[in-house]
Amino acid sequence: MFRKIINKLFPGRRSSSGFRSLRTEFGRLLEVLLSILLFPVRVLFFPFEVFFKSLNRPVEDHRYGIHGTAPAGFLPATWFWIKRVGWALVMVPLQIVKAPVDFFQALSRANRTDVLFVLPALAMIGFFAFVMFQVTQRGAGIDRRYRRGTETALQTGNFKLAKTYFSRFVNQGKLSDSDRLVWASILSQTGEVPRAEQLLAELAPDDRKGYGPAHRLKALNLAAQLSGMKDGAPDPLILRKLRAHLENCQDNTSDINQAWAVYYLAVGDTDKAIGYLRSSAETNPGLLLTIADINQQKGRPEFRDQAVDKAEVAFRQLVERDPLDAGNRVALANILVRKNQLDAAEQLLLTGVKLQPDALLRRETAGFYLLKQALAAQKGQSFAEQFSILQNAMALDRDFPPIYERLQVMYGQDLAAEERDKIRAALLETVTGDKPSAMAHLALSNVLWLDGNKSDAEYHIEQAYRLDPDFSVVINNLAWMLSQREKPDLARAEELVVSILKDAPNDSRFLDTYGTILILAKRYEEAITQFQKALPNSQVTRDIHLQLAQCYDAIGKTDLAKLHRQQADKESPPK
């Protein structure tokens, strides 16, 4: 067909022998290209071709060397065409190679005048190929940019942006299983948890094998859920689902081995749990301490000590390999504390602080000093020794809240006046130093309140509020002190406590403060509601029962008031 078109466009009488050769090879090249493009169509219509060719019609196909007459009958004709299609499958690759070679050989033999007649057609073919290449590459390039954008957004935690980028692929409707898993993760992080769970259920059904990485994700989630459960028998349904997903994920990485350990611990098979933990401990030596804890619970102290010793050896090697790694140094210090080698642990932590004053390491070292102070208190050591230990902790991390909690506890004990002065002076030094903090002002406010110095206590709690207006404990204490003035500011106190109850509606401390403010406002019914909400989670239920009795007396419910006083009498007095 293309030879006829070429002959009409460039008649032979106008052509040289070189051009005729060039024209012939160019037509053959175009025929091969068209055959390649139309090959799927010919395959689709092959059954019809077999049928019509079986009517003894001549068969000519010089492109593939096929010629002759198809025999009569369906089966002979089918065999005839099977042989010829097989021959075509052999010849097509040869033609794909041979036709361009012949064309370029003819092009090299032709003179410049002959080539000029073919240049427009070559230009059109080249332009078409360029357009198709650009369209294909441009679409692929856009997809690559969107995927890179999704990956970057996920790495930076910008899940909304990741959702915007990845929506391109969702709308195209061409998501692989791995893409669907990424989409489920994005949906769960952007508030569409039901859609994410549905997608995960499709990828990793509970009752059959699905996409391995999705099973892996569900297994890890279930293991975390099982680990977070408090006392009580584990849910059998969760156990069955966890085992099914662990089996179907076909993974033996460290975190999956830990999930298997969680499963076997839940069903009571501690030996298998320890086996899985040991296999993961090669890459995560911290699991050796978990093994030690399991052996401790099972009453096997010799195996416990073996696990702790192995953990110490592993972490010593890690610390020697990288002395600046704060995490490994802290882990080794915890092991030494477990083995009651406090001096060695202290030296190890202080050496790390000198090498690199990492914030994590400074806080962990401060935490070590709090542990040391607690042990000193248990041994009945003097105030001076305990206070010195807490001063070491403050020197490392002045923003560590437990330090100030310990100072306040010590201040509330039966101390001499000069000992209280030392604590108060330490807090004053902190709030007037280079790094004043809301926590230090809060602690100073509390100790001044214990001394009866309400005006200075209120001043420092206001300072704490200004430094950190989102610190819920500071807000609660400020609301309390405003309500305890000679002329209480109940409106502001209520506004403050209501603001923190929005984020912590079940916190008994805040509910207690709110109830107290409502009593002072003589809104007893509302106060009763707040105190009843506070009771289930309160550690000072005796005081709440007494406040409820006061409210019921105020509204004339003396029988209920009597019952609450009786309940208060059953409770132990506050320590």
Beta strands, then each sheet from edge to edge (+ up, - down):
strand 1: 58-61
strand 2: 66-69
sheet 1: 1+ 2-
end
